[in-house]
Amino acid sequence: MFTGPDGRLEGRYCHSHVVNPSLALVLHPHPLQGGTMNNRITYELYRVFEKLGFSVMRYNSRGVGRSQGRFDGGWGEISDAAAALDWLQTMNPHTSGLWVVGYSFGAFVGMQLLMRRPEITGWVSIAPPTTHYDFGFLAPCPCNGLMIAGGMDHIAPETTIRKLVDKLNAQKGVDIDYRVFPEADHIFSDHIDKMIIAVKEHVMNAVSTS
């Protein structure tokens, strides 16, 4: 448990044994649609960063699980993410990089956090809900990252995500790694393992070239 802006927040944290490790904060999908830190995709993302030697954290936003407070339409949840990031940095005062990782609603929260915290060096955004939220705030996008879409996703349609990627790639100095799984739906049924491999490949390549 750690202190958030609207009460105590519940999280899971793995401290790396690497000296001055990179950090990763993993954000879960929409609370009102059952999203928690134990969502399978959220958990698998947490595990891949743990295996890569990161100090990594996932947590329940306000009103979820044992976290205090109540859902705030996304804006309070961005403050929760900032508090989680503060805690993660306090536990790791000397780091070599910082990643924010979000799935669905968590992708929106993560990208909002990206624009507020210049120390973030990388990001992963899976099935960002581009038809539910305006991502025009990514102007300019401060660093490169990975975006993943499912071709059969009716909640976050691939065509709208592709438009966002094209807009970001048109910005000077920005190079978005865009991966599409043509047969995947919003929950990546039968495609989670392949999606996690894509995340691992991107992160390993980004870290090796940084």
N, C-alpha and C positions, 0 to 999 in steps of 0.2 A: 504494500500500500504506500502511496505517496500523495503529497498534497497537490490538489488541482485548484483551479480558480473558483470552483463551485462545490468544494468538498473533497474528500479523499477518493483517490482513484486506484483501481486494482490492476496490477500488471504482472507479467512474467518476464524475467530478466535472466540472461546468461552472460556472465562476465568472461571475456576472452582471456586465455593464458598467454596470448601474444603480447609482447611489450609494445606499448603505445598503439593499440589496435584501432582499426577503423570501426565506426559505429553505424548501426542501422536501427531505424525506428519503423515498425510495421503497423499499419493502420487497417482496421477491420471495416467491413461493409456496413450498410445502413442499419442503425439500431432498430428502427421501426419495422424492418423486414427480417428481423431475427439475427442481424449481424453482431457478432461478438469476437473477442480475441481468439476463441476456440473454433471459429470458422475454419474449414479444412484448408482453403487456399491461404488464409492468413497464417495458419500454423505451419504449412509447408514452406512459405516464404521465410518465416522465422527460422526454421530448421536449416534452410540452405545457407543463410547468412551465418548461423552458428557454425556450420561445418566449414565455412570459408574462413573462420577465425575472427569474425567480428564480435564485438560486444553488442548484443542485440536485445531489443525490448519490443514486446507487444503488450497492449493494455486494453481495458474496457473503457470507452468514453463514458461521460456522465449518464447515469441512469441505467447502465448496463451491468449485469452481474452484481458484484458487490460495490461498484462505483456509485458514489453519491451524486445527487443532482438529478436533473431531468433533461430530456432531449431539447436542443435549442436551435433546431433548423439548420445546423451546420456551423454557425458562427461561434457558438460556445464550444463546439467540438474542435474548432481550430485552436482556441485557447487551451483546451485540454492537451492537444498535440504539442503545443509550445511548452506546456508544463512538463510533459513527458520527456521532451527533448532536453529541457533544462536539467531534469533529474539524471538523464543518461549522461550528459556532459559532466555533471558533478561527480558521477561515479568513475568517469574516465577523463581526468583533466588534461591529459596529454594524448592526443589522437592524431591519426594520419589521414583521416577522411571521415565524411559523414554522409550517410545515405538516408533518404526518406522513401518508404515503400508502401504503396497503397493499392487496395483492390476495391473496385466499384466506388461507393461513396467515400471509402478511404483514399481513393486516388484523388478525388476532389479536395479532400482535407489536406492530403500530402502536397499537392501542387500549390495550394494556398500557403502552406507553411514554407514551401520552397521560396516563394516571393518575399517572405518576411524574414528569412534567416540566411544571410549571405554566406555563412560558414558551410552550408550544405554543398557538397561536391558532386553528388550523383543522385539519381532518382529512378524508381521503377513505378510505372503507372499501368495497372491492369484493368481493362474494361472501364475506363473513365466514363461516367454518365453524362456524355456530351449533349444529350437531348434534355436533361433535367437541370443542368447548371451551365452557366456561361463561363467558358474558359478563356474569354478575351483578356482576363487579367494577366495572362502569360505574355506580357509585352513590355520589355523583351524577356524571353526565357533566360535565366541567369546561367544555366549550364546544360550540358548534354545529358541524355537519359534514354531509358528504354520504355517504349509503349507497346502494349500487347492488346490485340483485339480478337474476338471470335467472329467468324464469318456468319454464324447462325444466331448471333446475339441480337435479340429483339428489344432488350432493355438499353443497351449501349451499342447501337448499330455501327458496324464497321465503316460504313460510308461517312458517317459524321466524324468518327475518330480519324479517318484518313484526311478529312478536310483540316482538322486541327493539326495533324502532323505536317501537312503540306504548308500550313501557315507558319508553324514553328521553324521548319527547315528553310523557309524563305528569309528568316532573320539572319543577320550577319553573325558568323561564328558559331552557329547552332547546328548540331548534327544529331537528329533523333534516330535511334535504332528502332525501326518499326517492324514488328513481327505479327503476322496474321495466321491464325489457325482456322482454315476455311470451314471445317465441320464442327467447330466448337460453339456452344451456346454460352450464356452469361456465367454459368457456374463451371464451365469447362469440363463438362461430363466426359469422362474417358480421355481427357487431354491434359489433366493436371500434371502428370509426370513430364510430358513433353514441354509444357509451359515452364516448369521449374528448371528443366535443363537449359532452356533459352535464357532464363534469368541468370543462372550460374555462368553461362558462356559470356553474357554481356558484362557481368560484374568482374569476372576474372580478366577479361580483355581490358576493361576500363582501368582496373587497378594496376595492371602490368604496364600500361602506357602512360600512367599519370606521373 
